[in-house]
């Protein structure tokens, strides 16, 4: 894997680890700690490089100490196509238990776009599956940063079910049905779990733009129930 020295312009291309000194492997106590390091890395880029979007993953150990910083993608087109298997590969290799997503907005406006929010949602759920917790997403510029945690929207994505794997949803609602069954009777609880599973399936299919008749056939819900979702 090609490497780029901390303080030098990274080699252009995906998946490049930034080599850090012992002093630079700091313990992270806040979003600002990450921002100050990432701004240094960005400032070492040449002017052309600074005008491109960079996407990094910062891996942490159990003590919140930085294990690595990896440039996963470069350029706005690549940002859209980032896959979890690419972004989390180094975390698994380095045995990181937590990661922080970081990317820059060259224009200076660090307000998250819809795509930024969807990527955050997707990676949080992927991290749960891979046992590597995503703990924040920073959007940075030369002057400031936006932390998804500090802004309060991170919690929304932690509770999101948009990117949860279907079998995980099925498992969750089966368990919820069993728990409810202890109070209302096992049969009734399982039926409730199955009903909620159908509703979540139907919601997911609606988001994908599937025909309502197909959703009815697959989910078992009535057209009236589907229209209300």
C-alpha positions in Angstrom: 0.0 0.0 0.0 1.5 3.4 -1.0 2.2 5.7 1.9 2.4 9.5 2.3 4.5 11.2 5.0 2.6 13.4 7.4 3.3 17.0 6.4 3.9 16.1 2.7 1.4 16.0 -0.2 0.0 12.5 -0.4 0.5 10.4 -3.5 -2.5 10.7 -5.7 -4.7 7.6 -5.7 -7.1 5.7 -3.4 -6.3 4.0 -0.1 -3.1 5.8 1.1 -2.0 5.7 4.7 -0.6 8.9 6.2 2.5 8.0 8.2 2.3 9.5 11.7 5.0 10.1 14.3 4.5 9.0 17.9 3.7 12.6 18.8 1.0 12.8 16.2 -0.7 9.6 17.4 -2.6 11.7 19.9 -5.5 10.7 22.2 -8.7 12.1 20.8 -10.8 14.0 23.3 -12.9 16.1 21.0 -13.7 16.8 17.4 -11.4 19.7 17.4 -8.4 17.4 18.2 -9.1 15.6 14.9 -9.8 18.8 13.0 -6.4 20.4 13.9 -4.5 17.3 12.6 -6.6 17.0 9.5 -6.3 20.7 8.6 -2.5 20.3 8.8 -2.6 17.4 6.4 -4.9 19.3 4.0 -2.7 22.4 4.1 0.3 20.4 3.0 -1.4 19.7 -0.3 -0.6 21.8 -3.3 -3.2 24.4 -4.4 -4.6 22.0 -7.0 -4.9 19.2 -4.4 -6.6 21.5 -1.8 -9.3 22.2 -4.4 -10.3 18.6 -4.4 -12.5 16.7 -2.0 -10.6 14.2 0.2 -12.2 11.5 2.2 -10.2 10.1 5.1 -10.8 7.4 7.8 -9.2 7.9 11.2 -8.8 4.7 13.2 -8.7 4.7 17.0 -7.9 2.1 19.6 -9.8 1.4 22.9 -8.0 4.3 24.6 -9.1 6.8 21.8 -5.6 7.0 20.5 -5.0 7.4 16.8 -3.8 4.2 15.1 -3.8 5.5 11.5 -5.2 8.0 9.1 -6.0 6.8 5.6 -6.9 8.7 2.5 -9.7 6.5 1.0 -10.9 8.6 -1.9 -9.9 11.8 -3.7 -12.3 13.9 -5.8 -16.0 14.5 -5.6 -16.8 11.7 -8.1 -15.0 9.2 -6.0 -16.7 10.4 -2.8 -20.1 9.3 -4.2 -18.8 5.8 -4.9 -17.0 5.0 -1.6 -17.8 1.5 -0.4 -17.7 0.4 3.2 -15.3 -2.5 2.3 -12.8 0.0 1.1 -13.2 2.4 4.0 -13.1 -0.2 6.7 -10.3 -2.4 5.3 -7.6 -0.6 7.3 -9.6 -0.6 10.5 -9.9 -4.4 10.4 -6.2 -4.8 9.5 -5.1 -2.4 12.3 -7.6 -3.8 14.8 -9.2 -0.4 15.3 -12.3 -0.4 17.5 -13.5 3.1 16.5 -13.3 5.2 13.4 -14.0 8.8 12.5 -15.0 9.8 9.0 -13.5 13.0 7.7 -13.8 14.9 4.4 -13.2 18.4 3.2 -15.4 20.9 1.4 -13.0 22.9 -0.8 -15.5 25.8 -1.2 -15.4 26.5 2.6 -19.1 25.8 3.4 -19.0 22.8 5.8 -22.8 22.3 5.9 -23.5 18.6 5.3 -25.2 17.7 1.9 -27.8 15.1 1.6 -25.1 12.8 0.1 -22.9 13.5 3.2 -25.7 12.5 5.5 -26.6 9.3 3.6 -22.9 8.2 3.6 -22.8 8.8 7.3 -25.9 6.7 7.8 -24.6 3.9 5.6 -21.2 3.8 7.3 -22.7 3.8 10.8 -24.7 0.7 10.0 -21.7 -0.9 8.2 -19.6 -0.3 11.3 -22.1 -2.0 13.5 -22.0 -5.1 11.3 -18.1 -5.1 11.2 -17.8 -4.4 14.9 -16.0 -1.1 14.3 -17.9 1.8 15.7 -18.2 5.0 13.7 -18.1 7.8 16.4 -18.3 11.0 14.3 -18.0 12.5 10.8 -16.2 15.8 10.3 -16.5 18.0 7.3 -13.6 20.4 7.3 -12.3 23.5 5.5 -9.2 25.6 6.0 -11.1 27.8 8.5 -13.6 25.6 10.3 -15.3 22.3 10.6 -18.7 20.6 11.2 -19.0 17.7 13.5 -22.1 15.5 13.1 -21.9 14.6 16.8 -21.6 18.2 18.0 -24.4 19.3 15.7 -26.7 16.7 17.2 -27.7 14.9 13.9 -25.4 11.9 14.5 -27.9 10.3 16.9 -30.5 10.3 14.2 -28.3 8.2 12.0 -27.4 5.8 14.9 -31.1 5.0 15.2 -31.7 4.9 11.5 -32.9 1.6 9.8 -32.3 2.7 6.2 -29.1 0.7 5.7 -29.7 -2.1 8.1 -29.4 -5.5 6.4 -32.8 -7.2 5.9 -31.9 -10.3 7.9 -30.9 -8.0 10.9 -34.3 -6.3 10.7 -36.0 -9.7 10.6 -33.9 -10.9 13.6 -34.7 -7.7 15.6 -38.5 -7.9 15.1 -38.5 -11.6 15.9 -36.8 -10.8 19.2 -39.1 -7.9 19.9 -42.0 -10.1 19.1 -40.8 -12.7 21.7 -40.3 -10.0 24.3 -43.7 -8.6 23.7 -45.1 -12.1 23.9 -44.1 -12.4 27.5 -46.5 -9.6 28.3 -49.3 -10.2 25.8 -48.9 -13.9 25.1 -46.3 -15.4 22.9 -48.5 -15.8 19.9 -49.7 -12.3 19.9 -46.2 -10.9 20.4 -44.8 -12.9 17.5 -47.6 -11.7 15.3 -46.8 -8.1 16.2 -43.2 -8.7 15.3 -44.1 -10.2 11.9 -46.4 -7.2 11.2 -43.7 -4.7 12.0 -41.2 -6.6 9.9 -43.6 -6.4 6.9 -44.0 -2.7 7.5 -40.3 -2.1 7.5 -39.9 -4.2 4.3 -42.6 -2.2 2.6 -41.0 1.1 3.6 -37.7 0.0 2.2 -39.4 -1.0 -1.1 -41.3 2.3 -1.3 -38.0 4.2 -0.9 -36.6 2.2 -3.8 -39.6 3.2 -5.9 -41.1 -0.2 -6.4 -44.6 -0.5 -7.8 -47.2 -0.6 -5.0 -48.8 -3.7 -6.4 -45.4 -5.5 -6.2 -45.0 -4.3 -2.6 -48.4 -5.7 -1.7 -47.6 -9.1 -3.2 -44.2 -9.3 -1.5 -45.0 -7.8 1.9 -48.5 -9.2 2.4 -49.8 -5.7 3.5 -52.9 -4.2 1.9 -52.6 -1.4 -0.6 -54.3 0.9 1.9 -51.7 0.0 4.6 -48.9 0.6 2.2 -50.2 4.0 1.1 -50.2 5.2 4.7 -46.5 4.4 5.1 
